[in-house]
Amino acid sequence: MKILLVGGYSGGNPGDEAILKATVSRLDRLFPHAEFLVWADDPAFSIQFDRGVRHQVFCWNPLAWLKGKSFSARLLTKLYIDFFPFSKRLALALSLRNKRVREALAGFDKAILVGGGYLNSDYNLPEMNLIASAAVANGKPLYLLGQTLGPFRKPHHAQMAREIFEAADKIVLRETHSTQEVASFGAKVLHGIDDAVAFEPRLAASERGAVDRYFSEGEGVVHLGVNLRDWDGSRNYYARIAEAIEIFVTSLEGGRVRVLFVPMETSGHCDDRDEGRELARHLSPALDYEVVTEKLSVEQTYYLISRLDLFAGMRLHSLVFALSAGVPTVGFYQNEYYLRKIHGLFQKFGFEDRVLPLDELADLASLLARTFAEREDLRRSLISRKKEMLETHQALIEGVLNGAAPEKAPR
């Protein structure tokens, strides 16, 4: 069996890489000896798995001329959207003139849009729509796994998304907020989890050693991890976050706290290390604070977060890593898109009371203190909840991909 995998993982985001790797690991167990055709729109993209799987990267960038910030790219994007679906049919016809593309699209047995939040008005919706259309043109089944959907701000965006949803055999959501986008599709829609919850990397001793140096202070040191990202004026809230961190540190009355800023994305598109340096401007120099500046693999990042005593973050997969590793966690979000992703994640873990909108941070210091005080009970709860979710999700995915989804999906 050959499985085509399509998603937003080629942009340099380690959370999306974790989704891809966890998905491949699950599918490799479900379909032994399967071969994975991993789509990418970047010729430089490569992927290394920490366990043996048969895979090859299929590079196809059908809408390359829409990308970028130049005037011509913006104009072409507007024209493509305004003249949709005619523009899609033209682009697809031109793409299929390429023999390599035709053979790749004809040679798989199942197409899967792997999990993530890239099906919305902000990212590569036209590209996903075109690829989904090409995949189902040969009569092969299409599945959407672990999705957050929307918001779709333009009628043509909603039309592009609807075409994908209509073509899909099953749509598995990773949270309940997105249900509104596919409510009309009835039994086709199921509720699972973010696939990165199942990410369990294997690290060599040398890879662990590069991370362990951040925890070399000896016994009794509390390690607080932080992740922030520059999004819609989020830097305007860094002073409040810094104040809350310092109040929390002071509340421990002499206990030593080390604050580690853990970047998730360090790509050319976005570099969280800049946010770590920006947060430092608002913190007292007396605070034991360090930005992790070296580029860690996604496996090392997960391992680093798993070693923390407490975590507070904005990026979805920093929070996924922390919660799934049993680390007591507080999350922040803003806007409708991140409400769906982050609040939805905390709902899955039964932790809705540990997540705050960025404009409601007045109680952040007390929430950090309460979360730390309850850390042992919270850790046990997180580990137990993860085990339950993975068992239920495994049965769900097996049913979906084998054509016999359970009558009642987990919510």
BELPEMO-V492558 format. One record per pair of residues at least 24 apart in sequence whose C-alpha atoms are under 10 Angstrom apart, sorted by the first residue. I is the first residue (numbers start at 0). J is the second residue. Records with the same first field share a line. If there is no record, write none. Layout:
# BELPEMO-V492558
I = J ; J
This chain:
# BELPEMO-V492558
0 = 30 ; 31 ; 32 ; 33 ; 34 ; 35 ; 106 ; 107 ; 108 ; 109
1 = 30 ; 32 ; 33 ; 34 ; 35 ; 36 ; 53 ; 54 ; 106 ; 107 ; 108 ; 109 ; 110
2 = 26 ; 30 ; 33 ; 34 ; 35 ; 36 ; 37 ; 54 ; 106 ; 107 ; 108 ; 109 ; 110 ; 111
3 = 34 ; 35 ; 36 ; 37 ; 38 ; 54 ; 55 ; 56 ; 57 ; 103 ; 104 ; 106 ; 107 ; 108 ; 109 ; 110 ; 111 ; 112 ; 113 ; 134 ; 141
4 = 35 ; 36 ; 37 ; 38 ; 39 ; 56 ; 57 ; 107 ; 109 ; 110 ; 111 ; 112 ; 113 ; 142
5 = 36 ; 37 ; 38 ; 39 ; 40 ; 57 ; 110 ; 111 ; 112 ; 113 ; 114 ; 127 ; 130 ; 131 ; 143
6 = 37 ; 38 ; 39 ; 40 ; 111 ; 112 ; 113 ; 114 ; 115 ; 116 ; 117 ; 118 ; 123 ; 127 ; 143
7 = 38 ; 39 ; 40 ; 112 ; 113 ; 114 ; 115 ; 116 ; 117 ; 118 ; 122 ; 123 ; 127
8 = 37 ; 38 ; 39 ; 40 ; 44 ; 46 ; 113 ; 114 ; 115 ; 117
9 = 37 ; 38 ; 39 ; 40 ; 41 ; 42 ; 43 ; 44 ; 45 ; 46
10 = 39 ; 40 ; 41 ; 44 ; 264 ; 266 ; 267 ; 268 ; 269
11 = 44 ; 263 ; 264 ; 265 ; 266 ; 267 ; 268 ; 269
12 = 263 ; 264 ; 265 ; 266 ; 268 ; 269 ; 297 ; 316
13 = 263 ; 264 ; 265 ; 266 ; 295 ; 296 ; 297 ; 298 ; 300 ; 301 ; 316 ; 317
14 = 115 ; 195 ; 198 ; 263 ; 264 ; 297 ; 300 ; 301 ; 314 ; 315 ; 316 ; 317 ; 318 ; 319 ; 320
15 = 113 ; 114 ; 115 ; 116 ; 117 ; 194 ; 195 ; 297 ; 316
16 = 46 ; 195 ; 198 ; 296 ; 297 ; 298
17 = 194 ; 195 ; 196 ; 197 ; 198 ; 199 ; 200 ; 297 ; 298 ; 301 ; 316 ; 320
18 = 113 ; 114 ; 115 ; 145 ; 193 ; 194 ; 195 ; 196 ; 197 ; 198 ; 316
19 = 46 ; 48 ; 113 ; 114 ; 115 ; 194 ; 195 ; 198
20 = 46 ; 47 ; 48 ; 49 ; 50 ; 194 ; 195 ; 197 ; 198 ; 199 ; 200
21 = 48 ; 193 ; 194 ; 195 ; 196 ; 197 ; 198 ; 199 ; 200
22 = 111 ; 113 ; 114 ; 144 ; 145 ; 194 ; 195 ; 197 ; 198
23 = 48 ; 52 ; 53 ; 54 ; 113
24 = 48 ; 49 ; 50 ; 51 ; 52 ; 197 ; 198 ; 199
25 = 194 ; 197 ; 198 ; 393 ; 396 ; 397
26 = 396 ; 397 ; 400
27 = 51 ; 52 ; 53
29 = 393 ; 396 ; 397 ; 400 ; 401
30 = 397 ; 400
34 = 107
35 = 107 ; 109
36 = 103 ; 104 ; 106 ; 107 ; 110
38 = 103 ; 130
40 = 126
48 = 200 ; 201
49 = 200 ; 201 ; 202 ; 203 ; 298
50 = 200 ; 201
57 = 99 ; 100 ; 103 ; 104
58 = 99 ; 100
59 = 94 ; 99 ; 100 ; 103 ; 130
60 = 94 ; 126 ; 130
61 = 90 ; 91 ; 93 ; 94 ; 95 ; 100 ; 125 ; 126 ; 129 ; 130
62 = 87 ; 90 ; 91 ; 94 ; 123 ; 125 ; 126 ; 129
63 = 126
65 = 123 ; 125 ; 126
66 = 123
76 = 125
79 = 125 ; 155
80 = 125 ; 153 ; 154 ; 155 ; 156 ; 159
81 = 154 ; 155 ; 156
82 = 155
83 = 125 ; 155 ; 156 ; 158 ; 159
84 = 129 ; 155 ; 158 ; 159 ; 162
86 = 129
87 = 125 ; 126 ; 128 ; 129 ; 130 ; 132 ; 159
88 = 129 ; 132 ; 133
90 = 129
91 = 129 ; 130 ; 132 ; 133
92 = 133
94 = 133
95 = 133
100 = 133
101 = 133
103 = 134
104 = 130 ; 133 ; 134 ; 135 ; 136 ; 137 ; 139
105 = 133 ; 134 ; 135 ; 136 ; 137 ; 138 ; 139
106 = 137 ; 139
107 = 134 ; 137 ; 139 ; 140
108 = 134 ; 137 ; 138 ; 139 ; 140 ; 141
109 = 134 ; 135 ; 138 ; 139 ; 140 ; 141 ; 142 ; 400
110 = 134 ; 135 ; 139 ; 140 ; 141 ; 142 ; 143 ; 167
111 = 140 ; 141 ; 142 ; 143 ; 144 ; 167 ; 169 ; 400
112 = 141 ; 142 ; 143 ; 144 ; 145 ; 146 ; 163 ; 167 ; 170
113 = 142 ; 143 ; 144 ; 145 ; 146 ; 171 ; 194
114 = 143 ; 144 ; 145 ; 146 ; 147 ; 171 ; 172 ; 173 ; 192 ; 193 ; 194 ; 195
115 = 143 ; 144 ; 145 ; 146 ; 147 ; 148 ; 172 ; 173 ; 193 ; 194 ; 195 ; 340
116 = 145 ; 146 ; 147 ; 148 ; 149 ; 173 ; 315 ; 336 ; 337 ; 339 ; 340
117 = 146 ; 147 ; 148 ; 149
118 = 146 ; 147 ; 148 ; 149 ; 150 ; 151 ; 156 ; 159 ; 160 ; 163
119 = 147 ; 148 ; 149 ; 150 ; 151 ; 152 ; 156 ; 157 ; 159 ; 160 ; 336
120 = 148 ; 149 ; 150 ; 151 ; 152 ; 153 ; 155 ; 156 ; 157 ; 160 ; 336
121 = 149 ; 150 ; 151 ; 152 ; 156 ; 336
124 = 149 ; 151 ; 156 ; 157 ; 159 ; 160 ; 163
125 = 155 ; 156 ; 159 ; 160
126 = 159
127 = 159 ; 160 ; 163
128 = 156 ; 158 ; 159 ; 160 ; 161 ; 162 ; 163 ; 164 ; 166
129 = 159 ; 162 ; 163
130 = 163
131 = 162 ; 163 ; 164 ; 166 ; 167
132 = 162 ; 163 ; 166 ; 167
134 = 166
135 = 163 ; 166 ; 167
136 = 166
139 = 168
140 = 166 ; 167 ; 168 ; 169 ; 400
141 = 166 ; 167 ; 168 ; 169 ; 170 ; 400
142 = 166 ; 167 ; 168 ; 169 ; 170 ; 171 ; 399 ; 400
143 = 167 ; 168 ; 169 ; 170 ; 171 ; 172 ; 188
144 = 169 ; 170 ; 171 ; 172 ; 173 ; 189 ; 190 ; 191 ; 192 ; 193 ; 194 ; 396 ; 399
145 = 170 ; 171 ; 172 ; 173 ; 174 ; 189 ; 190 ; 191 ; 192 ; 193 ; 194 ; 195 ; 396
146 = 170 ; 171 ; 172 ; 173 ; 174 ; 177 ; 190 ; 191 ; 192 ; 193 ; 194 ; 340
147 = 171 ; 172 ; 173 ; 174 ; 175 ; 176 ; 177 ; 178 ; 180 ; 193 ; 336 ; 337 ; 339 ; 340 ; 343
148 = 172 ; 173 ; 174 ; 176 ; 177 ; 178 ; 179 ; 180 ; 181 ; 336 ; 339 ; 340
149 = 176 ; 177 ; 179 ; 180 ; 335 ; 336 ; 339
150 = 177 ; 179 ; 180 ; 335 ; 336 ; 339
151 = 180 ; 336
164 = 188
168 = 399 ; 400 ; 402
169 = 399 ; 400 ; 402 ; 404
170 = 399
171 = 395 ; 396 ; 399 ; 408
172 = 410
173 = 339 ; 340 ; 343 ; 344 ; 347 ; 410
174 = 339 ; 340 ; 341 ; 342 ; 343 ; 344 ; 345 ; 346 ; 347 ; 410
175 = 339 ; 340 ; 342 ; 343 ; 344 ; 346 ; 347 ; 410
176 = 335 ; 336 ; 338 ; 339 ; 340 ; 342 ; 343
177 = 336 ; 339 ; 340 ; 343
178 = 339
186 = 404 ; 406 ; 407 ; 408
187 = 399 ; 404
188 = 408
189 = 395 ; 396 ; 399 ; 404 ; 405 ; 406 ; 407 ; 408 ; 409 ; 410
190 = 392 ; 395 ; 407 ; 408 ; 409 ; 410
191 = 347 ; 388 ; 389 ; 391 ; 392 ; 393 ; 395 ; 396 ; 408 ; 409 ; 410
192 = 343 ; 344 ; 347 ; 348 ; 388 ; 389 ; 391 ; 392 ; 409 ; 410
193 = 316 ; 319 ; 340 ; 343 ; 344 ; 347 ; 392
194 = 319 ; 389 ; 392
195 = 316 ; 319 ; 320 ; 323
196 = 316 ; 319 ; 320 ; 321 ; 322 ; 323 ; 324 ; 385 ; 386 ; 388 ; 389
197 = 319 ; 320 ; 323 ; 385 ; 386 ; 388 ; 389 ; 392 ; 393
198 = 298 ; 301 ; 319 ; 320 ; 323 ; 324
199 = 298 ; 301 ; 302 ; 320 ; 323 ; 324
200 = 297 ; 298 ; 299 ; 301 ; 302
201 = 298 ; 299 ; 302
202 = 298 ; 299 ; 302
203 = 299
206 = 295 ; 296 ; 298 ; 299 ; 302
207 = 298 ; 299 ; 302 ; 303
208 = 299
209 = 293 ; 295 ; 299 ; 303
210 = 291 ; 295 ; 299 ; 300 ; 302 ; 303 ; 304 ; 306
211 = 299 ; 302 ; 303 ; 306
213 = 257 ; 259 ; 289 ; 291 ; 303 ; 306
214 = 257 ; 259 ; 303 ; 306 ; 307
216 = 257
219 = 254 ; 255 ; 256
220 = 254 ; 255 ; 256 ; 257 ; 308
221 = 248 ; 251 ; 254 ; 255 ; 256 ; 257 ; 258 ; 307 ; 308 ; 309 ; 371
222 = 255 ; 256 ; 257 ; 258 ; 259 ; 287 ; 304 ; 306 ; 307 ; 308 ; 309 ; 310
223 = 248 ; 256 ; 257 ; 258 ; 259 ; 260 ; 261 ; 288 ; 304 ; 306 ; 307 ; 308 ; 309 ; 310 ; 311 ; 328 ; 367 ; 371
224 = 257 ; 258 ; 259 ; 260 ; 261 ; 262 ; 288 ; 289 ; 290 ; 303 ; 304 ; 305 ; 306 ; 307 ; 308 ; 309 ; 310 ; 311 ; 312 ; 317 ; 321 ; 326 ; 328
225 = 258 ; 259 ; 260 ; 261 ; 262 ; 275 ; 278 ; 290 ; 304 ; 309 ; 310 ; 311 ; 312 ; 313 ; 314 ; 317 ; 318 ; 328 ; 329 ; 330
226 = 259 ; 260 ; 261 ; 262 ; 263 ; 271 ; 272 ; 274 ; 275 ; 278 ; 290 ; 310 ; 311 ; 312 ; 313 ; 314 ; 315 ; 317 ; 318 ; 330 ; 331
227 = 260 ; 261 ; 262 ; 263 ; 271 ; 272 ; 273 ; 274 ; 275 ; 277 ; 278 ; 311 ; 312 ; 313 ; 314 ; 317 ; 331
228 = 262 ; 263 ; 264 ; 269 ; 270 ; 271 ; 272 ; 273 ; 274 ; 275 ; 312 ; 313 ; 314
229 = 269 ; 270 ; 271 ; 273 ; 274 ; 313 ; 314
230 = 313 ; 332 ; 333 ; 334
231 = 333 ; 334
232 = 333
233 = 274 ; 313 ; 332 ; 333 ; 357 ; 358
234 = 274 ; 277 ; 278
235 = 357 ; 358
236 = 278 ; 357 ; 358 ; 359 ; 360
237 = 274 ; 275 ; 277 ; 278 ; 279 ; 280 ; 281 ; 282 ; 357
238 = 277 ; 278 ; 279 ; 280 ; 281 ; 282
239 = 281 ; 357 ; 358 ; 360 ; 361 ; 363 ; 364
240 = 278 ; 281 ; 282 ; 311 ; 357 ; 360 ; 361 ; 363 ; 364
241 = 278 ; 279 ; 280 ; 281 ; 282 ; 283 ; 364
242 = 281 ; 282 ; 283 ; 363 ; 364
243 = 360 ; 361 ; 362 ; 363 ; 364 ; 365 ; 366 ; 367 ; 368
244 = 282 ; 286 ; 311 ; 363 ; 364 ; 365 ; 367 ; 368
245 = 282 ; 283 ; 286 ; 364
246 = 363 ; 364 ; 365 ; 367 ; 368
247 = 363 ; 364 ; 365 ; 366 ; 367 ; 368 ; 369 ; 371
248 = 286 ; 364 ; 367 ; 368
250 = 364 ; 365 ; 368
251 = 368 ; 371 ; 372
255 = 286 ; 287
256 = 286 ; 287 ; 288 ; 308
257 = 286 ; 287 ; 288 ; 289 ; 307
258 = 286 ; 287 ; 288 ; 289 ; 290 ; 307 ; 309 ; 310
259 = 287 ; 288 ; 289 ; 290 ; 291 ; 303 ; 304 ; 307 ; 310
260 = 288 ; 289 ; 290 ; 291 ; 292 ; 310 ; 311 ; 312
261 = 289 ; 290 ; 291 ; 292 ; 295 ; 300 ; 303 ; 304 ; 310 ; 312 ; 317
262 = 290 ; 291 ; 292 ; 293 ; 294 ; 295 ; 300 ; 312 ; 314 ; 317
263 = 291 ; 294 ; 295 ; 296 ; 297 ; 300 ; 301 ; 314 ; 315 ; 316 ; 317
264 = 294 ; 295 ; 297 ; 314 ; 317
265 = 292 ; 293 ; 294 ; 295
266 = 294
271 = 314
308 = 371 ; 374 ; 375 ; 378
309 = 367 ; 368 ; 370 ; 371 ; 374
310 = 367 ; 370 ; 371
311 = 353 ; 354 ; 363 ; 367
312 = 354
313 = 337 ; 341 ; 354 ; 355 ; 357
314 = 340 ; 341
315 = 340 ; 341 ; 342 ; 344
316 = 340 ; 341 ; 344
318 = 344 ; 345
319 = 344 ; 345 ; 348
321 = 381
322 = 348 ; 350 ; 377 ; 378 ; 381 ; 382 ; 384 ; 385
323 = 348 ; 378 ; 381 ; 382 ; 383 ; 384 ; 385 ; 386
324 = 378 ; 381 ; 382 ; 385
325 = 374 ; 375 ; 377 ; 378 ; 379 ; 380 ; 381 ; 382 ; 383 ; 384 ; 385
326 = 371 ; 374 ; 375 ; 377 ; 378 ; 379 ; 381 ; 382
327 = 353 ; 367 ; 370 ; 371 ; 372 ; 373 ; 374 ; 375 ; 376 ; 377 ; 378 ; 379 ; 380 ; 381
328 = 353 ; 354 ; 366 ; 367 ; 370 ; 371 ; 374 ; 377 ; 378 ; 381
329 = 353 ; 354 ; 355 ; 363 ; 366 ; 367 ; 370 ; 371
330 = 354 ; 355 ; 356 ; 357 ; 363
331 = 355 ; 356 ; 357 ; 358 ; 359 ; 360 ; 363
332 = 356 ; 357 ; 358 ; 359
333 = 357 ; 358 ; 359
346 = 410
347 = 384 ; 385 ; 388 ; 409 ; 410
348 = 380 ; 381 ; 382 ; 383 ; 384 ; 385 ; 388
349 = 380 ; 381 ; 384
350 = 377 ; 380 ; 381
